[in-house]
Amino acid sequence: MTDANIIYTYTDEAPALATASFLPMVQAIASTADVDIETRDISLAGRVLAAFPQRLTTEQQIGDALAELGGLATTAEANIIKLPNISASIPQLKAAIAELQAQGYDIPDYPDDPSSVEEKDIRARYDRIKGSAVNPVLREGNSDRRAPGSVKTYARNHPHLNKPFDEGSKTRVATMGHDDFKSNEKSWIAAHDDVLTIRHIAQDGTTTVLKENLKVLPREIIDATFLSAAALDAFLADTLEAAKNDDVLYSVHLKATMMKVSDPIIFGHVVRAFFADVFAEHGDALVAAGLDGNNGLGSILSGLEKVEGGDAIAAAITARLAEGPRLSYVNSDKGITNLHVPSDVIVDASMPALIRNGGKMWGVDGEEAETLAVIPDSSYAGVYQAVIDDVIANGPLDPATIGTVPNVGLMAQAAEEYGSHDKTFEIASAGVVQIVDSAGDVLIEHEVGAGDIWRATQTKHIAVMDWVKLAVTRARATGAPAVFWLDVNRAHDAQLIAKLHQALATLDTTGVQITILAPAEATRYTLARMRHGLDTISVTGNVLRDYLTDLFPILEVGTSAKMLSIVPLLSGGGLFETGAGGSAPKHVQQLVEQNYLRWDSLGEFFALAASFEHYADVTGNVRAQVLADTLDAATGAFLENDKSPGRKLGTIDNRGSHFYLTLYWVQELAKQDADPELAATFAPVAEALAAKEQQIVDELVAVQGDAVDIGGYYRPDAAKVDAVMRPSATLNAIIDAIG
């Protein structure tokens, strides 16, 4: 790899399939401007293989691309285009392992209960891969995410439908409000470098070290909290009864991908609560078989064949589903419930979809129905309830008239990675959990019960200071007010507010409007401005960044895939993200069944233009700026001509949208005046693509309708994918001849 090259990440599912279609076009065009675009495999399967090189043949081994890019992200030369990747739950990780094993890779099974040194090592390697393992490594900067002007204009001219709630709608959010992560949070700021230890002291005095060698820097924020298992179980019992009494669907909304340790445990509590009678009678057999519910109902059902009396348990589960309350369904045709897989229903995507759909999800009969949305921890549940209240009171938001809500998100150096990594624990027995410093002094302490979920997180001072600076910069550039979504009554937020004031004292804030509001209040304030067509910058921590950059884009422009997402890295490099990947699995299913890929790559177009612009700034390559400017213009034409993937067979899909973006791009390059030589290079390309437009479209559409084989889900066969995603010989010949 040479300095300042653009790195294009190869990831998973629909984004990876789209890359096979789009990247050859990009590389061909970029080569004419002496811009090299390299790829790195950070897919789930790629990361699994990179973790076990000693078990693979020389030909099978691949490098640890994520570690390489993590190092690159700390340098000024970084220019990384990051596509959505799988944040794997345990069922997904196990499925990927099984597929790789079937393909001939000698990798080990995931050990559920490791006992030997080898098994513990295997488990540790896999645990570093599951969940949100990629983003914290690459995000060495804070997030600047917004709907580009062209997308917002298109949404106003071609508004999607946000449905109204029915009069008297029973849809609401249920949350704990006590004995949860929000209410139990404690926070501490390091005065100097230190090495901390997290320990559990049982009631009998037995001390267990949960985490040691926890390094902290001066002025770093350390937070700790826990969620009571007993309170959670009581809350779930109450909500199940409430859903049945109200005759609404029951749905749980968690973040089992980002919060890969805590939320699968919570999910397991929900499964056991819903099937309480089943676990009361058969729980010992289920738990002994490793079917405790944390991996979902689907895992239980698929594992019953190995459990004595499995048929009786399956019948009891079926009876419980019929008894109610009614569950929401991910796919009623296939019998996939809200409780099947912890990663199937992710709060940041599922709640905006519920709101946009008039407060309704889908039941076992495939019909829409009002829903009790269960979000156990109350930290941000109030945001969604505030939106529901607003839509019920004022009607659905009108995309043709509403303002926009860009986001500046705190995430640099793994800030606020709640519940995700090596500082989250399910407590084995009642006692206390303490964080102690190197001198043995207790910094934070909680009394805990057996089964409670305790977690800690770190937020570095430099990350917070950069976050505030970025917010002020964006507020000055746009003229919109910057609202910090912080609650002074929450321990961590109070620390952030103090640092916010420190940072503002060092910055020029002349003419910049800065406001601090608690999340629910900030939601109401922002929605009121939106309804008047006014823009408001949401400035949030890491989790709310994740939530709001789905919530507002879905209501504003219909999807979060059409966002410009820039991460100005602390070192001066750039990370350019292409949108969310929550819908990626269903698109793969449709491709395999019908050879039709509805995935929208628009976010990729925006990220690529920003990457070219950054490349030009860093290297002085003026042609890279020409690529950026012409691609931006081409994207505008793409939107205006409505060349996004269609909704049904016979229309252009993802591959057709790539063709049209490329057609408009080379047409812009052919007529630009900044570089006559470059324009002359692309004039015949533009002429050829325009002349062959109908033939190319016909070739792309002709393949639709039949099932295709791509050789795997998590690690598809590259040659098969290339054949499927580049089916137009006419288009390929023109592209491959560029340069």
Stockholm file with secondary structure:
# STOCKHOLM 1.0

chainA/1-739         MTDANIIYTYTDEAPALATASFLPMVQAIASTADVDIETRDISLAGRVLAAFPQRLTTEQQIGDALAELGGLATTAEANIIKLPNISASIPQLKAAIAELQAQGYDIPDYPDDPSSVEEKDIRARYDRIKGSAVNPVLREGNSDRRAPGSVKTYARNHPHLNKPFDEGSKTRVATMGHDDFKSNEKSWIAAHDDVLTIRHIAQDGTTTVLKENLKVLPREIIDATFLSAAALDAFLADTLEAAKNDDVLYSVHLKATMMKVSDPIIFGHVVRAFFADVFAEHGDALVAAGLDGNNGLGSILSGLEKVEGGDAIAAAITARLAEGPRLSYVNSDKGITNLHVPSDVIVDASMPALIRNGGKMWGVDGEEAETLAVIPDSSYAGVYQAVIDDVIANGPLDPATIGTVPNVGLMAQAAEEYGSHDKTFEIASAGVVQIVDSAGDVLIEHEVGAGDIWRATQTKHIAVMDWVKLAVTRARATGAPAVFWLDVNRAHDAQLIAKLHQALATLDTTGVQITILAPAEATRYTLARMRHGLDTISVTGNVLRDYLTDLFPILEVGTSAKMLSIVPLLSGGGLFETGAGGSAPKHVQQLVEQNYLRWDSLGEFFALAASFEHYADVTGNVRAQVLADTLDAATGAFLENDKSPGRKLGTIDNRGSHFYLTLYWVQELAKQDADPELAATFAPVAEALAAKEQQIVDELVAVQGDAVDIGGYYRPDAAKVDAVMRPSATLNAIIDAIG
#=GR chainA/1-739 SS CCTTCEEEEECSHHHHHHHHHHHHHHHHHHHTTTCCEEEEECSHHHHHHHTCGGGSCTTTCCCCHHHHHHHHTTSTTCEEEECCCCCBCHHHHHHHHHHHHHTTCCCCCCCSSCCSHHHHHHHHHHHTTSBSCSHHHHCCBCEEEECCHHHHHHHHHSCCCCBCCCTTCCCEEECCCSSSTTTTCEEEECSSCEEEEEEEEETTSCEEEEEEEEEECTTCEEEEEEECHHHHHHHHHHHHHHHHHHTCEEEECBCTTTTTTHHHHHHHHHHHHHTHHHHHHHHHHHHHTTCSSTTCHHHHHHHGGGSTTHHHHHHHHHHHHHHSSCBCEEEGGGTEETTSCTTTSBHHHHHHHHHHBTSEEECTTSCEEEEEEECCSCTTHHHHHHHHHHHHHHCCCCTTTCCCCCEEECCGGGTTCTTTSTTEEECSSSEEEEEECTTCCEEEEEEECTTCEEEEEEECHHHHHHHHHHHHHHHHHHCCCEEEECCTTSHHHHHHHHHHHHHHTTSCCTTCCEEEECHHHHHHHHHHHHHTTCCCEEEECHHHHHHHHHHHHHHHHSCSTTCEEEEEBTTSCEEEECCCCTTHHHHHHHHHHHSCCCCCCHHHHHHHHHHHHHHHHHHCCHHHHHHHHHHHHHHHHHHHTTCSCCSSTTSCCHHHHHHHHHHHHHHHHHHCSSCHHHHHHHHHHHHHHHHTHHHHHHHHHHTTTSCCCCSCSSSCCHHHHHHHHCCCHHHHHHHHTCC
#=GC SS_cons         CCTTCEEEEECSHHHHHHHHHHHHHHHHHHHTTTCCEEEEECSHHHHHHHTCGGGSCTTTCCCCHHHHHHHHTTSTTCEEEECCCCCBCHHHHHHHHHHHHHTTCCCCCCCSSCCSHHHHHHHHHHHTTSBSCSHHHHCCBCEEEECCHHHHHHHHHSCCCCBCCCTTCCCEEECCCSSSTTTTCEEEECSSCEEEEEEEEETTSCEEEEEEEEEECTTCEEEEEEECHHHHHHHHHHHHHHHHHHTCEEEECBCTTTTTTHHHHHHHHHHHHHTHHHHHHHHHHHHHTTCSSTTCHHHHHHHGGGSTTHHHHHHHHHHHHHHSSCBCEEEGGGTEETTSCTTTSBHHHHHHHHHHBTSEEECTTSCEEEEEEECCSCTTHHHHHHHHHHHHHHCCCCTTTCCCCCEEECCGGGTTCTTTSTTEEECSSSEEEEEECTTCCEEEEEEECTTCEEEEEEECHHHHHHHHHHHHHHHHHHCCCEEEECCTTSHHHHHHHHHHHHHHTTSCCTTCCEEEECHHHHHHHHHHHHHTTCCCEEEECHHHHHHHHHHHHHHHHSCSTTCEEEEEBTTSCEEEECCCCTTHHHHHHHHHHHSCCCCCCHHHHHHHHHHHHHHHHHHCCHHHHHHHHHHHHHHHHHHHTTCSCCSSTTSCCHHHHHHHHHHHHHHHHHHCSSCHHHHHHHHHHHHHHHHTHHHHHHHHHHTTTSCCCCSCSSSCCHHHHHHHHCCCHHHHHHHHTCC
//
